[in-house]
């Protein structure tokens, strides 16, 4: 499973200007129907572009100074927002979103933002019941039955799209 989600190329998707070291810009994920596509925007192109309304998720980031050019860690709120947006579309989700949501749930449990409650079985399907204590909400997360290779591929795609260390 390869979704070809590109990493930031440090260039504005709108005006094609290269970002300077330390410059802030917006990264946004767009649902292409078969996966997520990432686009980066300079601050000038982001303002008034309407991308905020059409993006599935977005965040403000910056070009790391050369000494820091390791993978950046995404703020927990960005991960949580991505999970919540996927949860809002829970019914009839395409396969790629179910897999992304499952891996995000595992990451958020590891970060102790979501708490495991139970495993439910509905027919052949396993569903994790998770609690989000901050809002006193429960979430049902479908276990897509990923093989180890599929899980690694989804984690790599998630790492690339969000430019995070997993």
N, C-alpha and C positions, 0 to 999 in steps of 0.2 A: 504494500500500500504506500504509494508515494504521491503526495499532493503538491509537490514542487512549490512550497511556500518560500519565497525568497527572504533572505535577511535584508536588513537595511543596507542600501547601497550608498547611504549618506548623500543622497541627491533628492531634490524636491521632485515629486511625481508630476507636479503641475508645470513649473517653470524650468525644470531641469538644472537648476543652480546647485552646485556642490555645497554641502554644509561645511562650515569652518569648525575647527577644533573648539570645543566648549559651547558651540551654538545650540540653542534650544530649537526643537522642532516637534511636530505631532506625527505619531504613527497611528495608523488606523487599519482595522481589519474589515474587509468587505466580504459578504457571503456571496460567492459566485454560483451557488446552487450545488456545486460538487466539492466545495472546499472553501478555505478562507484565503483571500488574497490580501497581502500587506502593501500599503502605500504610505510613503512619508511625505510630509508637507512642511515647507518653511512657514514661519509664523505669518508672513504677509499673505501667502496663498491660502493658508488655512482660514484666516478671517474672511468671512463672507462667501466662502466657497460652497457652503451647504453640505460639506462632507460630514460634518458632525451629525446631521440628521440622517444621512444615508449609510453611515458606517455602522457596523455591527457592534464594534467596540473601538475605543481610541484612548490614547494616553500621551502625555507630554514627556519628552525625554531630551537628551542632549548627546552631542558627540563627545565621547570621553577623551580627555587628554591622552596623548600617546603613552604616557607612563601607566595609565589605567586601562589600556585597551584589552582587558579581559572581558568576559561576558558580564553584562550588567545584571543586577538582580531587580526584578520588577517589584514594585510596591505591592504589598498584600491586598490593598484595596483594588488594584487593577485586576488581579487574579480573581478576587471575590466578585467584582463587577462582571467579569467575563462569565463566571459560573452562573451568576444570577440571571444574566441575559439568556444564557442557554436554558436555564430552568424555566424561564417565562415561556419558552417555545416547546415545552416538554412533550406535548402530544405530537405524534407523527413526525418525529425528527429524522432527517437523513442520517445514514450510518456514520458519516464523519463527525457529526455533532454529538451523537451518542457516545462515540469513542473519546472525543475531546472532553466532554463533560465528565466522563468516568475518570479519566486521568487527572483532570482538574480537581475533582472531588478527593482523590487520593492525596494530591499535593496539599489541598486545604486541610485535610485531616492531619497530615504530618505537621503542618504549621499550627495545628490546634485551633483553627478557625471554625471547622466543622467537627462535630462529635458523632462517632458511631453509636447507633441505637440498636439496630437489629438487621437481620437478613430476612427478607420475605421471599416466598416462592409463589409464583403465579404460573402454573403450568410448568413449562421447561425453563422459564425465565427466573433468574435470581435478581432481586432488587435490594440495594442497600438503603436502609432508612437512616438518614443523617439529620442531626439537629444543628441549627445555627442559633446558638444561645443569645447572640447580640440582639436578634429580632424575635426570639422565641418562635422560630419557624422550623418545620420539618421538611426535608426534601427526600424524594424517592429517586434513586440513581440506578438506572439499569446497568447491570454487569453485562457488557457485550461479549464476554467470554474470549477476551483477547489472548492469543498465543503470546509467548514471550517476545517473539520477533515483531508481532503487531504492536505490542505495548511499547517496545523500544522505538518503533517507527513513529507512533503517535507522540511519544515523549520528545523525540528529535524534532518532529514538526512543530510541536508546541514551543520547544526551546528556540527554534528558528524564528517562528512568527512573533514571539514576544521578546526575543533576544535575551533569554534567561538561562541560567545554569540549573539543570534538573538533576 
